[in-house]
Amino acid sequence: MAFRPLGDRVLVKRVDEESKTKGGIIIPDTAKEKPQEGEVLAVGPGARDEDGKRVELDVKVGDRVLFGKWSGTEVKIDGEDLIIMKESDILGIVEGAAALKAAA
């Protein structure tokens, strides 16, 4: 199923965190917090300003983003847990070495 967000909404997939600490301790699933980092899967066309002109979003498909712990609405699409949130819920885009390391 294809999904296209409306307005300034963004579809994000959470990025799984490591299940082991730097010291080698394995963290059980029950003790893990939900990750606050994700990958943008789809973006809406953007919101409209006071004059009715479309304002494009700063994020694009494929960006790694950080968002608040309680941001967005969790949905299940094609059996996959995803989040729909407004662009304003996104705190920032992860760039550079951190994004490359996480993608590997």
C-alpha positions as CSV (number, residue, x, y, z in Angstrom):
1,M,0.0,0.0,0.0
2,A,1.3,3.5,-0.9
3,F,0.9,6.3,1.7
4,R,1.2,10.0,1.0
5,P,1.0,12.4,4.0
6,L,-1.0,15.5,3.7
7,G,0.1,19.1,4.4
8,D,3.2,19.4,6.6
9,R,3.1,15.8,7.9
10,V,5.9,13.3,7.6
11,L,6.0,9.5,7.7
12,V,8.9,8.2,9.9
13,K,10.2,4.7,10.6
14,R,12.0,4.4,14.0
15,V,15.6,3.3,13.8
16,D,16.4,0.4,16.1
17,E,19.0,1.2,18.8
18,E,21.8,-1.1,19.7
19,S,20.8,-3.9,22.1
20,K,24.2,-3.8,23.8
21,T,25.9,-1.0,25.7
22,K,29.4,0.1,24.9
23,G,30.6,-1.9,27.9
24,G,29.0,-5.1,26.4
25,I,26.0,-5.4,28.6
26,I,23.0,-6.7,26.7
27,I,19.8,-4.7,27.2
28,P,16.5,-6.8,27.2
29,D,13.6,-5.6,25.0
30,T,11.5,-4.8,28.1
31,A,14.1,-2.3,29.5
32,K,14.6,-0.5,26.2
33,E,13.1,2.9,25.5
34,K,11.6,3.7,22.1
35,P,14.2,5.3,19.9
36,Q,13.9,8.9,19.2
37,E,15.7,8.7,15.9
38,G,14.1,7.7,12.6
39,E,14.2,7.7,8.8
40,V,11.8,9.8,6.8
41,L,9.8,7.5,4.4
42,A,7.4,10.1,2.9
43,V,6.7,13.8,3.2
44,G,3.6,15.8,2.4
45,P,3.5,18.7,-0.1
46,G,3.9,21.3,2.7
47,A,1.7,23.7,4.6
48,R,0.1,26.8,3.2
49,D,1.1,30.3,4.5
50,E,-1.3,33.2,5.1
51,D,-1.3,34.1,1.4
52,G,-2.3,30.6,0.4
53,K,1.2,29.8,-1.1
54,R,2.7,26.3,-0.4
55,V,5.7,26.3,1.9
56,E,7.9,23.3,1.2
57,L,9.2,21.1,4.0
58,D,12.9,21.2,5.2
59,V,13.1,17.4,5.4
60,K,13.1,15.0,2.5
61,V,12.7,11.2,2.0
62,G,15.8,9.4,3.3
63,D,16.7,12.0,6.0
64,R,17.6,10.7,9.5
65,V,15.8,12.8,12.0
66,L,15.5,13.2,15.8
67,F,12.1,13.8,17.3
68,G,10.5,14.1,20.7
69,K,9.7,11.1,22.8
70,W,5.9,11.6,22.5
71,S,5.8,13.0,19.0
72,G,3.4,12.0,16.3
73,T,0.8,9.2,16.0
74,E,1.9,5.6,15.8
75,V,0.3,3.7,12.9
76,K,0.8,0.2,11.4
77,I,1.0,0.2,7.6
78,D,1.7,-3.1,5.8
79,G,2.6,-4.7,9.1
80,E,5.3,-2.1,9.8
81,D,5.1,0.2,12.9
82,L,5.5,3.8,11.7
83,I,4.9,7.3,13.0
84,I,3.0,10.2,11.3
85,M,4.1,13.6,12.7
86,K,4.1,17.2,11.8
87,E,7.4,18.7,10.6
88,S,7.4,20.9,13.7
89,D,7.7,17.8,15.9
90,I,11.0,17.0,14.3
91,L,13.9,18.4,16.4
92,G,16.6,18.1,13.7
93,I,18.3,16.2,10.9
94,V,21.2,13.9,11.7
95,E,24.0,14.7,9.3
96,G,27.6,13.6,8.6
97,A,29.4,10.8,10.4
98,A,26.6,9.9,12.7
99,A,24.1,9.3,9.8
100,L,26.7,7.3,7.8
101,K,27.5,5.1,10.8
102,A,23.8,4.5,11.6
103,A,23.1,3.6,7.9
104,A,25.9,1.0,7.9
